[in-house]
Amino acid sequence: MCGIVGYVGVQEATTIVLDGLRRLEYRGYDSAGVATQQNGCIEIRRAEGKLLNLEKVLSERPVQGNCGIGHTRWATHGRPSETNAHPHYAGGIVVVHNGIIENFLELKEILRGKGHNFNSETDTEIIAHLVEDYYKTDKDFVGAVRKALAKVRGAYAVAILCEQEPATMVAAKQGSPLVVGQGNGEHFVASDIPAMLSHTREITFLEDGEMVVFGGGGMEVTDLAGNLIEKSPKTITWDPIMAEKGGYKHFMLKEIYEQPRAIADTLAGRLTEDEGDAYLEGLNLSDQQLQAVDNIFIVACGTSWHAALVGKFLLEKHCRIPVDVDIASEFRYRDPIVQSNTLTLLLSQSGETADTLAALREAKAKGGQVVSICNVVESSIPRESDGVICTHAGPEIGVASTKAFTTQLVALTLLTMRIGRSRNSLSAENCRDLAQELLKLPRKVEATLELNDQIEAIAREFMAAQDFLYLGRGNQYPAALEGALKLKEISYIHAEGYPAGELKHGPIALIDEQMPVVVLVPENATSEKVLSNMKEVQARAGKVIAVTDANGESFCDNVDSLLVVPKITDDLMPILTSIPLQLLAYHIAVLKGTDVDQPRNLAKSVTVE
Ligand code: G6P
C-alpha cells in the first residue's frame, strides 16, 4: 500500500508532487511527506495523518527545487507517525517506497554492524542506508541503487534522490505498481495514472525488475543489471475531470450515480444481439478452449469476492460448469486442485490486490487458463493473465467499491454468455434475451437511483442502530453480504449478511425491536421462502427494510420500510438490489459524520498480504 510520486523538470516539484499525492490518497492516508533536491541540498517535510497536515507544514516551512519525491502512507511496518512517514533519509540519499521489504531485519543488522543508525521502525529506511553504503565507496548513484535493490527481497516501487546528483531521480519496480509520465522537458513517476494526468497523457508502464533513471531532460529504462530496455509510451484517454468529484459531496456518491454510464460503457461494443453472443476482445480463449473447461475457480477479495459469488450462479446456471468461489488469501495457501482444464477467473477492481495477484500466480503455476476481470487496464493482474475482460467503470476513488462492483457483475454476465454460447449450454435465443435485459439495465439503474430521497429518510430512522442484519437467498445472498459490507466499511456499524434460510440457525437470537433487518426479496423462485423468514423477524419485533421489485410489492405489506426497484431478469437483479444498499450505507455514514471516501483503517488497493 502507499502512493508515491516523483518529478524532475522545470516547475516547482512540491506543487506537482502534492497535486499527485492528493489523487493517490485513496492508497493510504496515515502520513505524507515530500523531499526536494536543490543546490546539493535535500529538504524533507513530513506529517502524520492526511495530506492536509503536510500542506500546513509546507506553508510554514516551504521547500524549493525542480526535482522532488512524495509519499502517502498506509502503515505496514511501524505505526502511523511522523518518524515513520516517508521520505526516509540516510547520508544524502532520500527514498519513498511502496511495498514490503521482507528481509529488512536481516539487512538492518548487517547495516548496524557497519555503523548505520536507524531513526524509524520502517522497512523502507534500510533502502536509503543500503544505497548510501554503496554510494560512499563508488560515488555512483545509479550503480548504488542497482546494488542496493539486488540485496532486497520483497515488493517495492521506489523513487530515490541523491544530494550530490542534481536533477537526477532513480525509480524502480518489483511487485508494486509504478508508471512513468513524459511531459515537455519534464518527467513524472507515480503509483497510479491519475497522479500525473493533469500534466501528461504520455504514460510508460514499467514491468517488474525495471528501473528508470531521469536526468538531463531525458529518461532511460534498464533492468537491474543495467541493460537498456526500449519502452514506448501509451497515450491515456482518461479525462482528469473524470477523477474529480464532479459536483457531488463525496466520490462515493458520484460513483454510485455514475453506474448507469459505467454499465453502458462496460457493455459497449460487446453485445452482438443478432447472433445472440457476447464479443470479448481480450478474452483470448477459443471456442475449443472454452468447450474443454471442466471446472472454474473464481478468486477475489472483499467486494470483488461478492461479485464472484454472484458469478457462480450465472456460470453454473447457463454454462453448466462446476464453479468454486474462493477468497484469494485462502486460495493461495490451500494447494487448490487446478488442472489443465481448469479456468481460474480473478476478479479485482484495482488489479493490484496482493492476495489476488498471488492467487493468479498460484493458478498459473499449476496450469490451466487464467482470466481476469479488472477495472484498471494496465495493472498487474490483467498484465499477468492469459485473458482479460475490462470493466469500463472509470477511476473509482471512494474506498468503498460501488460502480466497480456492478460493472464486475455485468462483465460476469457477458463472460457467461460467451462461455454458454461456445458450449451451446445457452441457446442463441436465451442469450439474445439476456442481451436485451442487459441493454435495459442502465435505464433501470437510473430508475433505482430515484429511490435516493426515500433511502435518505430510512437512513435517518435507523442511523442509531448498533447492528444490522441483511438477508437474501440465492443470488440475493451475495447482494446481502455486499450491503452489509458497505454499511460496516463506511458507517462503522456492525452488520452481517446471512442466507435468509440460515436465520433460524443462530442470528434469530439477535432479533429484537432494536434490530433493523434488510430483506432482499425480489419476486423469484424463492421469494415465498424469504417472505416466511421476514415474518419470523417481524414476529420477534425486528424492524424490516424490504427491497423488492415491482412484482413483489404486493407481498411486502406491513414492513417498516419498502424499497421497490424495477423488474429485471433474475440474473441481473443483484445489480439493482445492491444499489439501494449502497445508498443506505452512504446516507447513514453521512448522517453519522464519518469519512465516507476514506474510511478509517481501510485502503482502496491492498498491495500487501
Ligand atoms: C480493499 C478495498 C475493497 C476491495 C478489496 C479488493 O479491501 O477496500 O473495496 O473490494 O480491496 O480489491 P480489488 O481491487 O481486488 O477488487
Boltz pocket constraint, residues with backbone or C-beta under 6 A from the ligand:
constraints:
  - pocket:
      binder: B
      contacts: [[A, 301], [A, 302], [A, 303], [A, 304], [A, 347], [A, 348], [A, 349], [A, 350], [A, 351], [A, 352], [A, 353], [A, 356], [A, 399], [A, 400], [A, 401], [A, 602], [A, 603], [A, 604], [A, 605], [A, 606]]
      max_distance: 6.0
